[in-house]
Amino acid sequence: MSTPTHLRREWMRARVGYQEVRGRVQRLAREQHIRLLLLAVIVGVAAGLGAVAVRQLIRGVQWLFTGSAQDLLVSAATLPWWRILFMPALGGLLVGPLVWFLARDASGHGVPEVIQALLMRGGRIRARVAVVKGVASALTLGSGGSAGREGPMIHIGASLGSAVARHTRLSEEGVRTLVAAGAAGGLAAAFNAPIAGSLFALEVVLGDFAIASFSPVVMAGVAATVVSRSFFGEVSIFEIPQYALASPLEFFPYAFLGLAAGFVAVGFTLVLYEQERMWERLRVPPWVKPAVGGLAVGTLALLFPHILGIGHLAMDRMLEGQIGPAVMLALVLAKILATSMTLGSGGSGGVFVPSLFVGSALGGAVGTAVDRWAPFAHGGSGAYALVGMGAVVAATSHAPLTGILIMLELTGDYRIILPVMTACILATVVASTLKDESIYTQKLKWKGISLLQGREEGILRYLPVSALLRRAYVAFPEHAPLHGVLADALGSVQTTFPLVDGDGALTGVIHIQDLHGALDDREVLGSVLVAGDLADETPVLREHDTAERALQLLSESGADLLPVVDAEGRLVGVVLAGDVLERYAHELQKLRLAATIAQRRSFTVETDGVELGHGMRLAEEAVPPALMGLTLSEARLRARFGVEVLYLLKGPYRIRKLAGPDVTFEEGDRMVVMAEVSALQRFRAEKARMERERAQAGTGP
């Protein structure tokens, strides 16, 4: 029988053990990596639930439009022609106002917007965008618009990751990781493919395979897939044919398929973004454009109903060899055009599944040709359709690992890996050789953002050294006596001093630490040494160099000052490291501010710009005719009106270009400016005056 003392002792021991375990758990929770893993699982579960909701919403919208939840290809066989024609237009008529008035960046295929949020806004994505994206995509796809459902799933998952990261106050790197984890969860849930979803997020969205990012992203992909499978079961979304590599000679047609897939992928990217440009130029209200695009898709669907919606059943039939080669070749073009019209006009959806569709049609056509004419044993047209799916996905996204692994996970058959690897690698090589940008990064390229050259491409590339040049500096003749140099140098704030010869040409530099060494013997050395005796070599800038070149040389040399010389080698000024870094931070702040606010696409005079706080406004302005042909530095807008030009919208395609001093104003340009309200009003008044004078001059005798 236990005594009270014994019970108290056991109670205290248990309490101490509990406190120790609790402390260890709290310490683990405070560990950043463990914390990220736990949060990534939460994000993955939420992304999986979001993917389930999108699938059910698409099915519900499709039932409203067709009276059936079956694939649209089946419904098209029983629907009258006029419903097929007008159904996508009606969906677009609902999508247009929804997107335009609630969240304009919810149009398109979503992945570029997620990448831009990671690069430019520290991973911050508005929750409203994800909600609107989900509803708009369901309306687009359920009514017959040609796109994929993975785009909204990725966008929703990324938005959930961003929200969780912000509420848990993670670092910017932690926010980026959870956004990528949400994107991985969205794609993994879309295809029941956790490995491919994770690799897509790391390879395409995040562009980082570091272990700190890898583990949370993979855990999110696993969690999202578990959620998806608990609702829909562990089944493939496609009817996958049996595969066998019947002969080593098959590698030749598989290689040809990979090469062809690379060319087709580049064509898909070009057509998609050319359509987007064309629809931007179309002079109809923006919220009406998705309806017009839907009407064009409906017209095409009268000939090829396979293009309607996501197209799962059509892909199943191509994988099973039930569609003829001529039709499949026509479907390659039809699907590219239909998807480009749907998304270019402002519809919402993804491009991953359309890439699979195009690949299955291309591969099926090649496989049918092999089936008819090859003198060797082969695996059937369905196997080629399967390999084509992976090849086109790899080529459009410039992500061969994603293309390979998505096929491996969809088939569950390792025997297909060799043909898939061959085709995916060749397709990616062709596509990346022909075009630097993938289908996901082309839009970012137009905005002046490149994943290949850092987060903000050219932020100092178009800024000349002359904009940072200091002409007030301390320099010495190379034959100046050391005692005179010591007296002047020690009283200066400079730590590096250029040396010049009698013609003003640069001969080297002196560093303050070298002068300090001569202080102890100044009486002796001062009479025998001149400045040139202590000279060091230094990197040199030319007048035509850019600030980007200055930053590169400063980084490589560790110098705090760079001399600038003219064509004859004469010293004309210096550039300080502090000035370069300060200007970089300033330009970066401008770019991020502009990119964040510019999601509204337009800041017209009628809306009087966007309020930034502290009396500042952001507005889009037409460039006055009087400024045409002038550079930004020659226009002196900041000095004359207090107007800061952030970037220009060049030409009919409104391509964004950072506002460097040497950027020239051209016909049709518009500029996004930031200024105090009073300064903006003065500028507009002066612009109106110049336009009146021009009009009067044009009507004069």
C-alpha positions in Angstrom: 0.0 0.0 0.0 1.4 3.4 -1.1 2.1 6.0 1.5 1.1 9.6 1.1 4.8 10.5 1.0 5.4 8.0 -1.8 2.5 9.3 -3.8 3.7 12.9 -3.5 7.2 11.7 -4.6 5.7 10.0 -7.7 3.6 13.1 -8.5 6.6 15.4 -8.3 8.6 13.0 -10.5 5.8 13.0 -13.1 5.4 16.7 -12.9 9.1 17.2 -13.5 9.0 14.8 -16.5 6.1 16.7 -17.9 7.8 20.1 -17.6 10.9 18.6 -19.3 8.9 17.3 -22.2 7.0 20.6 -22.5 10.2 22.5 -22.5 11.7 20.3 -25.3 8.5 20.8 -27.4 8.7 24.5 -26.9 12.4 24.6 -27.9 11.6 22.5 -31.0 8.7 24.9 -31.9 11.1 27.8 -31.7 13.6 26.1 -34.1 13.0 27.8 -37.4 13.3 24.7 -39.5 11.0 22.6 -37.3 8.6 25.4 -37.2 8.6 25.7 -41.0 8.0 22.0 -41.3 5.0 22.1 -39.0 3.5 25.2 -40.8 4.2 23.6 -44.2 2.0 20.6 -43.2 -0.8 23.0 -42.2 -0.4 24.9 -45.5 -0.4 21.6 -47.4 -3.7 20.4 -45.7 -5.3 23.8 -46.4 -4.1 23.7 -50.0 -5.5 20.2 -50.4 -8.9 21.4 -49.1 -8.7 24.4 -51.4 -8.0 22.0 -54.4 -11.0 19.9 -53.4 -13.2 22.9 -53.2 -12.1 24.1 -56.7 -12.8 20.7 -58.2 -16.3 20.6 -56.7 -17.0 24.1 -57.7 -16.0 23.4 -61.3 -18.3 20.4 -61.3 -21.2 22.4 -59.9 -20.8 25.2 -62.5 -20.6 22.6 -65.3 -23.8 21.0 -64.1 -25.5 24.5 -64.2 -24.4 25.1 -67.8 -24.9 21.6 -69.2 -27.3 19.8 -66.8 -24.6 17.1 -66.3 -21.4 16.6 -64.3 -19.9 14.4 -67.0 -16.9 15.5 -69.1 -17.8 18.4 -71.5 -16.8 16.2 -74.5 -19.7 13.9 -73.6 -22.1 16.7 -73.0 -21.2 18.3 -76.3 -22.5 15.2 -78.2 -26.0 15.9 -76.9 -26.1 19.7 -76.7 -27.5 21.8 -79.5 -24.9 23.7 -81.5 -26.0 27.1 -80.3 -25.3 26.1 -76.7 -21.8 24.9 -77.6 -21.3 28.2 -79.4 -22.6 30.6 -76.6 -21.8 28.6 -73.5 -18.2 29.8 -73.1 -19.2 33.4 -74.0 -21.8 33.3 -71.1 -19.1 32.1 -68.7 -16.8 34.9 -69.9 -19.6 37.4 -69.4 -19.7 36.4 -65.7 -15.9 36.2 -65.3 -15.2 39.6 -66.8 -16.9 41.8 -64.3 -15.9 39.5 -61.4 -12.2 39.8 -62.2 -12.2 43.4 -63.4 -14.0 44.9 -60.4 -12.7 42.6 -57.6 -9.2 41.4 -58.4 -7.8 42.1 -61.8 -4.7 40.0 -61.2 -6.9 36.9 -60.9 -7.1 36.6 -64.7 -4.6 34.5 -66.7 -2.9 31.3 -65.5 -1.7 32.5 -62.1 1.8 31.1 -61.8 3.6 34.2 -63.1 1.7 36.2 -60.4 2.9 33.8 -57.7 6.5 34.1 -58.9 6.3 37.9 -59.1 4.9 37.9 -55.5 8.0 35.9 -54.4 10.4 38.1 -56.3 9.0 41.5 -55.8 6.8 41.5 -52.7 8.4 39.1 -50.3 5.7 36.5 -51.0 2.8 38.6 -50.0 -0.4 37.6 -51.9 -3.9 39.1 -51.2 -6.3 36.5 -49.9 -9.1 38.1 -52.1 -7.1 37.2 -55.2 -7.2 33.5 -54.4 -10.9 33.5 -53.7 -11.7 35.4 -56.9 -9.3 33.2 -58.8 -11.1 30.0 -57.7 -14.5 31.3 -58.6 -13.4 32.8 -61.9 -11.6 29.6 -62.9 -14.7 27.5 -62.0 -16.8 29.7 -64.2 -14.3 29.7 -67.0 -13.8 25.9 -67.0 -17.3 24.9 -66.2 -18.7 26.8 -69.1 -16.3 25.3 -71.6 -13.3 27.7 -71.5 -10.1 26.0 -72.5 -7.6 25.9 -69.6 -6.5 23.8 -66.7 -7.6 23.7 -63.1 -4.1 23.5 -61.6 -3.6 27.3 -62.0 -6.2 28.3 -59.4 -5.1 25.5 -57.2 -1.5 26.7 -57.2 -2.6 30.3 -56.7 -4.9 29.4 -53.8 -2.3 27.2 -52.1 0.3 30.0 -52.5 -2.1 32.5 -51.0 -2.8 30.3 -48.0 0.9 29.9 -47.5 1.4 33.6 -47.6 -1.4 34.2 -45.1 -0.1 31.6 -42.6 3.5 33.0 -42.9 2.3 36.6 -42.3 0.2 35.6 -39.3 3.1 33.6 -37.7 5.5 36.5 -38.4 8.1 34.5 -40.3 11.1 36.1 -41.9 10.9 37.0 -45.6 12.7 33.7 -46.4 10.2 31.8 -44.4 7.3 33.6 -46.2 8.8 32.6 -49.6 9.2 29.0 -48.4 5.6 28.7 -47.3 4.3 30.3 -50.5 6.2 27.7 -52.5 4.9 25.0 -50.1 1.3 26.2 -50.8 2.0 26.1 -54.6 3.4 22.6 -54.3 0.3 21.5 -52.3 -2.0 22.9 -55.0 -0.3 21.1 -57.9 0.2 17.9 -55.9 -3.5 17.8 -55.0 -4.5 18.5 -58.6 -2.7 15.4 -59.9 -2.3 13.1 -56.9 1.4 13.7 -57.5 3.3 14.9 -54.4 6.8 14.5 -55.9 6.0 16.3 -59.2 4.1 19.0 -57.3 7.0 19.6 -55.0 9.6 19.6 -57.8 7.4 22.1 -59.8 7.3 24.5 -56.8 11.1 24.2 -56.3 12.1 24.2 -59.9 9.7 26.7 -61.4 8.1 28.8 -58.7 10.9 29.2 -56.1 13.9 28.3 -58.2 15.7 27.0 -55.1 16.6 23.5 -54.1 18.2 24.4 -50.7 17.4 21.9 -48.0 15.8 24.7 -45.9 13.2 25.1 -48.6 13.1 21.5 -49.9 11.9 19.8 -46.8 8.9 22.1 -46.1 7.8 22.1 -49.7 7.9 18.3 -49.9 5.9 18.0 -46.7 3.3 20.3 -48.0 3.0 18.3 -51.2 2.6 15.1 -49.2 -0.1 16.6 -46.9 -2.1 18.0 -49.8 -2.0 14.7 -51.6 -3.2 12.9 -48.5 -6.2 15.3 -48.3 -7.0 14.9 -52.0 -6.8 11.1 -51.9 -9.1 11.0 -48.8 -11.8 12.7 -50.9 -11.3 11.2 -54.4 -9.3 8.0 -53.7 -5.9 6.9 -54.9 -6.7 6.9 -58.6 -4.9 8.5 -61.6 -6.7 11.4 -63.3 -6.0 9.8 -66.7 -6.6 6.3 -68.1 -3.0 5.2 -68.4 -2.2 2.6 -71.0 0.0 -0.4 -70.4 3.6 0.5 -71.4 6.5 -1.5 -72.7 9.7 -0.5 -74.5 9.5 -3.1 -77.2 12.7 -2.3 -79.0 15.8 -0.1 -78.4 15.2 1.3 -81.9 12.1 3.1 -80.4 14.5 5.7 -78.9 14.8 7.2 -82.4 11.1 8.1 -82.7 11.0 9.1 -79.0 14.0 11.5 -79.6 12.1 12.9 -82.6 9.1 13.4 -80.4 11.2 15.3 -77.9 12.6 17.6 -80.6 9.1 18.2 -82.0 7.7 18.9 -78.5 10.4 21.6 -78.0 9.3 23.4 -81.1 5.6 23.0 -80.3 6.2 24.3 -76.7 7.8 27.5 -78.0 4.9 28.0 -80.4 2.5 27.6 -77.5 4.3 30.2 -75.5 4.5 32.7 -78.4 0.8 32.2 -79.4 -0.4 32.5 -75.8 1.4 35.9 -75.2 0.7 37.2 -78.6 -3.0 36.6 -77.9 -2.6 38.5 -74.6 -1.1 41.4 -76.4 -3.9 41.3 -79.1 -6.6 41.3 -76.5 -5.0 44.2 -74.7 -5.1 46.3 -77.9 -8.8 45.4 -78.6 -10.9 48.5 -78.0 -13.8 47.1 -76.0 -14.5 47.4 -72.3 -12.0 45.1 -70.5 -14.7 43.3 -68.6 -16.4 42.3 -71.9 -13.3 40.7 -73.4 -13.6 37.3 -71.7 -17.1 37.0 -73.3 -15.7 37.8 -76.7 -12.9 35.3 -76.2 -15.4 32.7 -75.0 -17.4 33.2 -78.2 -14.3 32.6 -80.3 -13.6 29.4 -78.3 -17.2 28.3 -78.8 -16.9 28.8 -82.5 -13.7 26.6 -82.6 -15.5 24.0 -80.4 -18.1 23.5 -83.1 -15.4 21.8 -85.1 -13.3 20.4 -82.2 -15.4 19.8 -79.1 -12.4 18.1 -77.6 -11.0 21.5 -76.6 -13.8 22.4 -74.2 -13.0 22.7 -70.6 -10.1 20.8 -69.1 -10.2 18.0 -71.7 -9.6 14.9 -69.5 -11.7 12.6 -71.6 -10.1 13.7 -74.9 -6.7 12.9 -73.4 -7.9 9.5 -72.2 -9.0 8.7 -75.8 -5.7 9.8 -77.2 -3.9 7.7 -74.7 -6.0 4.8 -75.7 -5.5 5.4 -79.5 -9.1 6.1 -80.2 -8.5 9.4 -82.2 -7.1 9.5 -85.7 -3.7 11.1 -86.4 -5.0 13.9 -88.5 -7.5 14.9 -85.8 -4.7 14.8 -83.2 -2.5 17.0 -85.2 -5.4 19.5 -85.7 -6.0 19.3 -81.9 -2.4 20.4 -81.2 -3.2 23.7 -83.0 -6.8 24.0 -81.8 -5.9 23.5 -78.1 -3.1 26.0 -78.3 -5.4 28.6 -79.9 -8.4 27.9 -77.7 -6.3 28.1 -74.5 -4.6 31.3 -75.7 -7.9 32.9 -76.5 -9.4 31.9 -73.2 -6.6 33.2 -71.0 -5.5 36.1 -73.3 -9.0 37.6 -73.3 -9.1 37.6 -69.5 -10.4 34.1 -68.6 -8.9 32.3 -65.6 -7.3 28.9 -65.5 -3.9 27.1 -65.8 -1.6 26.1 -68.7 -0.2 22.9 -67.2 -3.1 20.6 -68.2 -3.3 22.3 -71.7 0.4 21.5 -72.1 -0.4 17.8 -71.2 -3.3 17.9 -73.8 -1.0 19.3 -76.5 1.7 16.8 -75.7 -0.7 13.8 -75.8 -2.1 14.9 -79.2 1.4 15.4 -80.6 2.7 12.2 -79.1 -0.4 10.3 -80.3 0.1 11.5 -83.8 3.8 10.5 -83.8 2.9 7.1 -82.2 0.3 6.4 -84.9 2.9 7.0 -87.6 5.3 4.7 -85.8 2.5 2.1 -85.5 1.8 2.2 -89.2 5.3 2.5 -90.8 8.0 1.4 -88.3 9.7 -1.9 -89.3 10.6 -2.6 -85.6 8.5 -3.6 -82.6 6.9 -0.7 -80.8 4.8 0.0 -77.7 1.7 1.5 -79.4 0.5 5.1 -80.0 -0.7 5.4 -76.4 2.8 5.1 -75.1 4.0 8.0 -77.4 1.0 10.1 -76.3 2.1 9.6 -72.7 5.8 10.5 -73.4 4.6 13.5 -75.4 2.7 14.8 -72.4 5.8 14.9 -70.3 7.9 16.4 -73.1 5.6 19.4 -73.8 5.2 20.1 -70.0 9.0 20.0 -69.6 9.6 22.3 -72.6 6.9 24.9 -71.8 8.0 25.2 -68.2 11.8 24.7 -68.9 11.5 22.2 -66.0 12.6 18.7 -67.2 12.5 17.2 -63.7 8.9 18.1 -63.4 8.0 16.7 -66.8 9.8 13.4 -66.0 8.4 13.0 -62.5 4.8 13.9 -63.4 4.8 11.0 -65.9 6.4 8.6 -63.4 3.8 9.4 -60.8 0.9 9.3 -63.2 1.9 5.9 -64.6 3.4 4.3 -61.5 5.6 2.4 -64.0 9.4 2.8 -63.9 9.7 1.2 -67.3 8.6 4.4 -69.0 11.4 6.5 -67.4 14.0 6.1 -70.1 11.9 7.3 -73.1 10.4 10.1 -70.9 13.8 11.2 -69.8 15.1 11.2 -73.4 12.1 13.2 -74.7 11.9 15.7 -71.8 15.6 16.6 -71.9 15.6 17.0 -75.7 12.4 19.1 -75.6 13.8 21.3 -72.9 17.1 21.8 -74.7 15.2 22.9 -77.9 12.8 25.2 -76.1 15.4 26.9 -73.9 17.7 27.3 -77.0 15.0 28.9 -79.1 13.5 31.0 -76.3 15.1 32.2 -73.0 11.8 32.5 -71.2 9.4 29.8 -70.3 5.6 30.0 -70.5 5.6 31.0 -66.8 8.4 33.6 -66.9 7.6 35.4 -70.2 5.1 37.8 -68.6 7.8 38.6 -65.9 10.3 39.4 -68.7 7.9 41.9 -70.1 7.8 43.6 -66.8 11.6 43.8 -66.6 12.0 40.9 -64.2 14.3 38.0 -64.9 14.9 34.8 -62.8 18.2 34.2 -64.6 19.8 37.5 -63.6 18.5 38.2 -60.1 15.3 39.4 -58.7 15.2 42.7 -60.5 16.7 42.6 -63.9 18.6 45.7 -64.9 17.9 47.7 -61.8 21.2 49.4 -62.3 21.8 48.3 -65.9 20.4 51.4 -67.5 21.7 53.9 -65.0 25.0 55.5 -66.3 28.0 56.1 -64.2 27.5 59.8 -64.9 24.4 59.8 -62.6 26.6 58.8 -59.7 29.8 60.7 -60.6 31.3 63.0 -58.0 33.4 65.8 -59.5 34.3 67.2 -56.1 37.0 64.9 -54.8 40.6 64.9 -53.5 43.3 63.8 -56.0 47.1 64.3 -56.1 49.7 64.7 -58.8 51.8 61.6 -58.8 55.0 63.7 -58.2 53.5 65.6 -55.2 55.8 65.5 -52.1 54.7 63.1 -49.5 54.5 65.6 -46.7 52.0 67.7 -48.7 49.9 64.6 -49.5 49.9 63.6 -45.8 48.6 67.0 -44.7 45.7 67.1 -47.2 44.8 63.4 -47.0 44.5 63.2 -43.3 42.1 66.1 -43.2 39.8 64.5 -45.9 36.8 62.2 -45.4 38.1 60.1 -48.4 40.1 57.0 -47.7 41.3 56.4 -51.3 42.9 59.1 -53.4 43.5 59.0 -57.2 46.9 60.0 -58.6 47.3 61.8 -62.0 50.2 62.7 -64.3 50.8 66.1 -65.8 48.1 65.6 -68.5 45.5 64.6 -65.9 45.7 60.9 -66.8 45.1 58.4 -64.0 48.2 56.6 -62.8 47.0 54.8 -59.7 45.6 55.4 -56.2 46.9 55.9 -52.7 45.1 54.3 -49.7 44.8 56.0 -46.3 46.3 52.9 -44.6 49.5 53.3 -46.7 49.8 56.9 -45.6 49.4 55.9 -41.9 52.5 53.8 -42.3 54.5 56.8 -43.3 53.4 59.0 -40.4 56.1 57.7 -38.0 58.9 58.6 -40.4 57.4 61.7 -42.0 60.5 63.8 -41.3 62.8 61.4 -43.1 60.5 60.0 -45.8 58.7 63.2 -46.5 61.8 64.6 -48.2 62.6 61.6 -50.4 59.2 60.1 -51.3 56.5 61.4 -53.6 52.9 60.2 -53.9 53.6 57.9 -56.9 56.0 55.8 -54.8 53.0 54.6 -52.7 50.6 54.1 -55.7 48.5 51.0 -56.1 46.6 49.7 -59.2 42.8 50.0 -59.1 39.8 49.0 -61.2 38.7 51.9 -63.5 35.4 52.9 -64.8 34.8 54.5 -68.2 32.3 57.3 -68.7 30.0 55.1 -70.8 29.9 52.3 -68.1 26.8 51.6 -66.1 26.1 51.6 -62.4 25.7 47.8 -62.7 29.3 47.6 -63.9 30.4 49.8 -60.9 28.6 47.5 -58.5 30.3 44.5 -60.0 33.8 46.1 -59.8 33.2 47.3 -56.2 32.1 43.8 -55.2 35.1 42.1 -56.8 37.8 44.5 -55.6 36.4 45.4 -52.2 37.3 49.1 -53.0 35.3 52.0 -51.5 36.1 54.3 -54.5 36.4 53.8 -58.2 38.1 56.4 -60.5 36.2 57.4 -63.7 38.2 58.2 -66.8 37.4 59.5 -70.3 38.4 58.0 -73.6 41.9 59.4 -73.3 42.3 58.0 -69.8 42.0 61.4 -68.0 40.4 61.4 -64.6 37.0 63.1 -64.7 35.5 62.0 -61.3 35.0 59.3 -58.8 32.2 56.9 -57.8 31.8 56.0 -54.2 30.6 52.6 -53.0 28.2 54.2 -50.6 26.6 56.2 -53.5 26.1 53.0 -55.6 24.5 51.1 -52.8 22.3 54.0 -51.8 21.1 54.4 -55.4 20.5 50.6 -55.7 18.3 50.7 -52.6 16.5 53.7 -53.9 15.8 52.1 -57.3 14.8 48.8 -55.7 12.3 50.6 -53.5 10.9 52.4 -56.5 10.5 49.2 -58.5 8.8 47.3 -55.7 6.5 50.1 -55.0 5.6 50.4 -58.6 5.1 46.7 -59.1 2.9 46.4 -56.0 0.6 49.2 -56.9 0.7 48.5 -60.6 -1.4 45.4 -60.2 -4.3 47.8 -60.9 -2.9 48.0 -64.5 -3.9 51.6 -65.0 -3.8 54.8 -63.0 -5.6 57.1 -65.4 -6.3 60.8 -65.0 -10.0 60.0 -64.6 -9.3 58.0 -61.4 -6.9 60.7 -60.2 -4.2 58.1 -59.4 -3.7 55.9 -56.3 -3.3 57.3 -52.8 0.0 56.2 -51.3 -0.3 58.1 -48.0 1.7 61.1 -46.7 0.2 63.3 -49.5 1.7 61.2 -52.3 0.0 59.7 -55.3 0.8 57.2 -58.0 -0.6 57.9 -61.4 -0.3 56.9 -65.0 0.2 59.8 -67.4 0.5 60.2 -71.1 3.9 61.7 -72.1 3.4 65.3 -73.4 4.2 65.7 -77.1 6.7 68.4 -76.2 8.9 65.8 -74.4 9.0 63.4 -77.4 12.6 62.6 -78.3 14.0 63.9 -75.0 15.6 61.7 -72.4 14.3 61.6 -68.9 17.3 63.6 -67.7 16.7 66.2 -70.4 13.0 66.5 -69.5 13.9 67.4 -65.9 10.5 66.5 -64.6 11.7 66.1 -61.0 13.4 69.5 -61.0 10.6 71.3 -62.8 7.5 69.8 -61.2 8.6 67.5 -58.4 7.4 64.4 -60.3 9.3 61.2 -59.9 9.0 58.8 -63.0 9.1 55.2 -61.8 8.9 53.4 -65.2 7.6 53.8 -68.7 4.9 51.8 -70.6 6.5 51.5 -74.0 4.5 51.1 -77.2 1.2 49.4 -77.9 2.1 46.4 -75.8 2.7 48.5 -72.7 6.1 46.9 -72.0 7.5 48.2 -68.7 10.9 49.8 -68.7 12.7 51.2 -65.7 13.1 55.0 -65.8 16.8 55.5 -66.2 18.2 58.9 -67.0 18.9 58.0 -70.7 15.5 56.4 -71.4 14.0 58.3 -74.4 10.3 59.3 -74.6 8.7 58.0 -77.8 5.4 58.3 -79.5 2.7 56.3 -77.6 4.6 56.1 -74.3 2.9 56.5 -71.0 4.7 56.9 -67.7 3.9 55.8 -64.1 4.8 58.7 -61.8 4.9 59.4 -58.1 4.4 62.9 -56.7 2.7 65.0 -54.1 -0.8 65.9 -55.0 0.0 69.6 -55.6 3.0 68.7 -57.8 0.9 66.3 -59.8 -1.7 69.0 -60.4 1.0 71.4 -61.6 2.3 68.9 -64.0 -1.2 68.1 -65.4 -1.9 71.8 -65.8 1.3 72.4 -67.7 0.7 69.3 -69.8 -2.8 70.6 -70.7 -1.4 74.0 -71.6 1.2 72.4 -73.9 -1.6 70.3 -75.6 -3.7 73.4 -76.1 -0.8 75.3 -77.7 -0.1 72.4 -79.9 -3.7 72.2 -81.0 -3.9 75.9 -81.7 -0.7 75.7 -83.7 -2.1 72.8 -85.7 -5.3 74.9 -86.6 -3.5 78.1 -87.4 -2.9 79.5 -90.9 
